[in-house]
Amino acid sequence: MRHGLLLLVALASACERRAPPSVEGPTATVAVPSASAVEPAPEPRPSASAPAPSTSVGVRVRPPPERPPAAPTALLAGLPRPAGAHAGFAGPVDPGKDKQWLERLASAPITEITRNPGGATITLRVRFGDGSRAVFKPEQKHSASNFRGEIAAYHLDRIVGFSRTAAVVGRAIGYPHLVEQLEASDADGKFVERLREEVPARDGRVAGAMIAWHAGRLVSAEPPKGWTDGLRSKEPPSEELAKRLPEWSDLVVFDFLIDNTDRWSGGNVLSLGGGPLIFLDNASSFAPWRASRGETTMARLSPICRFRRATVTALRALGPAAAPDARLGVRLSSTLAADPLAPVLSKGQIAGVDARVAQFLEHVTRCESELGEALTLSL
């Protein structure tokens, strides 16, 4: 009996000396997809080759990173860029960092996958071995989420020269690894079950858009009600409108080109820290069924007759008057062909892009006949 009591005391003492598992606490920083500012310093992470730490029963251990895909060399060698005139002005994104971001997004080892809260569709937060982060939008059955639209919107943004979207590349993740990572992060069981129901796997892998991310504060930049009133008038816009009007105008043009149907449903017109607009959340663009019907977001464009001259100049250089191989559709098709998940858009969707460029330029011509070139291109 005495020996049994001594054994129990020894076991209790050993349990008290065991160090508790470390827990990553919440931070005060709001993480925002982008490709601009410098990432925060990476947190210390165990290397992929390090042995798994010993743990007590019930403590979840993250699975080691799966073997990452090869870097997309063709895409890195031919980044989507303007050929000449472009529409860009100082925004929140530095395209000079695209190559570094695309290589990381496409081929860096993934050490952590967690749920990205909020939103009607499934999105995931990803952390790479170097501590940098991304958002992963997987293929899913929800009609409002088209991950290929995110990829195509990034390429179009860079070719026209807006430089306001995050860098995006296609990537596939092993389905079992994805589920293991979520379970290791203590994701809600209902969310994991929802993922199983809504996210399809093809050959055991989940395809999606990997989107660059940095720490920052999102600030609403929604225009006031009736902001388009007077934008087909010779009267100058109010001082309040004039501050953001060039960016709102560009946003409407961008959404028209990518056929984005979900910008103005609330909460999708945003700036970083109150500065320039960032064009976030483009998964409702390039819907295949809309392309087959020839539908566009012309109703949003029609009330506006004030545009930035640089934007119109850039699109004229990519429009029907340009040489066939210089048009936006051909250039977009060429760079998208290098994405790891190509084909990204169908031939019909590419043709729809060129049709919308022509429609936009026709609209500008009508505006010039009403207001004159100086007012139409006054932003």
N, C-alpha and C positions, 0 to 999 in steps of 0.2 A: 504493500500500500504506500509505504514511504517513497519507494522508487518511482511509483506512478505519479505522486505529487511533484517530485523533483522534475520529471520529464515535462509536465504541464507548465511549470514555471519557466523552464528553459525555452519552450516554444513561444510563450507569451512575450518573453524578453526579446527573442529574435524578431517577432512581428513588430514590436515597438521600434526596433532599430532600422527596419526597412524604410528606405526613402519613398515618399509618396510619388506617384507619376506626375510629371510636369503638365500643367494645363495652360494653354495660350489664352490669356485674358483678352477682353474686348478692347478695341482702340477707339479713340475719338475721331479718327479720320474717316471720312466718307470716301469709299473707293469708286472711281469713275472710269469707264473705258475711255482710252485715248491713246495717242502715240506721240505725246509732246514732251511734257515736263520730265525731269529726271526722276527715276523711280526712287522711292525711299530705300535706305540702306537695307540690304537683304538680312533677314533674320537668320541666325545660325541654324543650319539644317544638317542632319546626318547624311553622309554620302551614300550613293546607291550601293556601294560595295561594302559598307560597314555592316558588321553583324547586328542582328536585331537585338535590342536590349531585353534583358530578362524582366518579366512582368509577373505580377500576381494574377491569380485566377480572376476573370471578369474584366480585366483591363484590355481594351481594344488596341491592337497594333496595326499601324498603317502598312499596307502591302508595299513591297519594293516597287519602284517604277518599272513599267513594262518597257520592252525594247522599243525605243522611239523610231519613227520613220526617218528615212534619209532626207537631208536638206533639199529643197526644190531648186536645184542649180539653175535651171532655165528661167525660172521666175526671178531669182536673185540677180541674174545677168541681164534681164530685160524688164526692169521695174516699170509699172504704168506711170507715164510722165507726159506732160504736154510736149507736143512737137515744136511749137513756136509760141504764138500769142497764147496767153492763158489768163484765167479769170481770178487768180488768187490775190489776196491782200492779207496783211498780218492777221493770222488767226491763231487758234490754240494748238495747232498740230505742226510739227516739224517733219516734213517729208524726208529730210536728210537722214532720219533715223529709221526709215522704213526697212532697209535691208537688214539691219540688226534685229529689228522686231520680227520681220517675216521669218528669218532663219530660226529664231527662238520659238515663235508660235508654231512653226511647222515641225520642228525636230528636236526641241529640248526635252529632256526627261521630265515627266510630270510626277511630282512628289505628293500632291494633295489635291483632292477634288471635294468640294463642298457645295451645298445648295446655295443658290443666289436667291434670297428672299424677294417676294413681291412679284408683280406682273402676272398676266393671265397665262403665259406660256412657261415652259421649263427652260431655265438657264442655270448654268453651273459656274462656280468660281474655281479657277485652276491656279495652282502655284507650281512654278518650275524649280529645278534644282538650284538655280542661282538666286532664288528668292523673289524674282519678278513674278507678276501675276497676269491673268487673262480672264476673259469671260468665254465660256463655250456654249454656243447655241446649237443643240443637237437637232438632227432631223426629227420631226414629230408629226403626229397626225393632225394637230391643231392647224386650221386653215390660216390663222393669222401669223404663223411663223414659218418663214421660208429662209432657211439658213443660206441658200445659194444667193438670195437677194442681198444679204449682207456682204458677201464676197464681191458680187458684181457692182454694188453701190460704191465700195472702196475703190475699185479700179476706175469707174467712171469719174469719181471725185478727183482722182489724181490726174487723169488724162485731160479733163477740162481745166483743172488747176484751182479748184476750190480749196483743197487741202484742209478740210474740216471734219473728215471722218477719221476714226482710228484705223490703224493698219489691220487687215483681216486676211486670213488664209484658211483654206480648207484642211481639215485633219480628221482622221478616223481613230477612235479609241476602242480598245478591246472591251466588249460588253461586260464580261465577268470582272475585269479590272475596275471598270467604272462603278459597278455595284459594290465591289469590295471597298473601294475608296469611300463611297458614301456611307456604307455601314460603319466603317472605321471612324468616320467623323460624327457618329451618333445622329445621323440624319433621321428625321421623323419617319417611322415605318410607313405611314400613309403616303409620304412623298416618294419613297422608294417604290412602293406598289404602283403609284401613279406613273412613275418613270417606266416601269415594266410594261404598263398598259399603253402608254402614249408614244414611247420612243422605240422605233423599230431597229432591229439589228440585221445587218446583211453580212453573211459569212462571218458571223460572230463579232462584228465591229459596228460601232455607232459613228456615222458621219456627221460632221457639223462644221460650223464656222468658229474659228479661234480668233478672238478679238483682243487687241492690245488694251492695256489698262494702266492707269496710274492713279496715285492718290490725289484727291482734289475735292472741292466743294461745289456741288451742283446748285445753281441759282436759276430760278424760273426767269425766262425772257419772253414770256407770252406777250404778244401785242395786245393793246387794249381793244375792247369791243368796237367794231366798226372801223378798224384801222385802214381798211382799203377804201373807205369813203374819200372821194376826191382824188384818188390816184389815177383817174382818167380825166382829170380837170387841169386847167392851166393855172389854177391857184396853187401856190407853194404849200407843201405839207407843213403841219404844225411843228413847232420846235421839239415837242415830245417825240413825234414820229421820226423826225429827221435823224435822230441819234442812232436808231436801230434800222431804219428803213433799208439801207443798202444790204444789210445782212438778211432781213426778212425777205426782201426781194430775191436774193440769191437762193435762200432756202426754198422758196416757192418754185423757182426755176429748177433747182436740183431735184426736188420731189416730182416735178412734172417729168423730168427726163427719166427717172428711175421708176415712175408710176407708183409712188408711195401713197397708199390710201389711209395711213394711220398716223399722220403727223399732228393733226389738229383735234384729236380726241381728248386731249388734256394731258399735260405733264411731259410732252415730248419736244417742246421748244425751250432749249436750255443753254446756259452759258457756264463756263468754268470760273467760279469765284466772282461772277458779275462782269467778267471780261467778254471776249469774243464768243460768238455762238459756236457750239460744237454740234455736228449733225449726228446725233445718236439714234440708235434703234431703227434700222432700215429693213427689218425682217418682213415688213408688209409690202415690199417692193417686188417688181418683176413677177407678179403672179402669172403662172402659165395660162390660166383660163381667161384672164383679162387680155393677154396678148392675142389669144385665138379669136377674141371678139372685137379687137381693135379699140378697146375702151381706154380712156386716158383721164387724168385729173384736170382737164381743161377748165372745169368750172372754178377751180381755185386760181388758175392763172388769168382768166378773162378779165377780172376787175382791175388788174394791175397794168399800168402803162408807164411805170418808172423803173428803169433798170440801170445797172452799172454798165458803162460803156465797155469796160474790159470783159465783162461776161458775154455781151453780145458779140464783140470782136472775136473772142475765143470760139464761140459756137458757129459763127460764120465761117471760120477756118476749118470747122469739122462738119459743115453742112453740105447740102446738095450741090453747091457751087464748087466745092473742093474736088480735087482729083479722087477717083474712086478709092484708092488705097489710103487716102488721108482722112476719110470720113470716120465719124465717131464709131459707127457700128463695126467697121473693119478693124480699127485700132483696139476697140474693146474686145472683140473676138480673139485677136492675136494675143493679148496679154492674159486673158482668161484661160487660154489653152495651156498655159504653163502652170496653172494652179494644180495642186496635187489631186483634187477631186474633180478635175475637168472630165466631161463638159459641164460648165456652170450654167450657161444659157443655151436655149435651142436656137436654130436659125430663125424661127419666127420671132422670138424675143429680140434677137439682134436687129432684125428688120424693123421691129417696133421702135427701137431706140432711134434709128435714122428717121423714121416717120415722125417721131415726136420732135426731133431737132428741127425738121422742116416746118412743122406746125408752130413751133415757138417762133421761128424767124418770120413766118407769115404774120403772126400776131404782132411782132415788133414793127413790121412794115405798116400794119393797120394803125398802130399807135402813133407812128411817125406822121401818118397822114392826118390824124386828128389833132395832135399836140405839137408836131414838128420834132425834128431830130434832137434839137438842143434840150427840150424838156424830157423827151422819152429816154434819152441816154444821159440824164443829169445826175445820177447817183455816183 
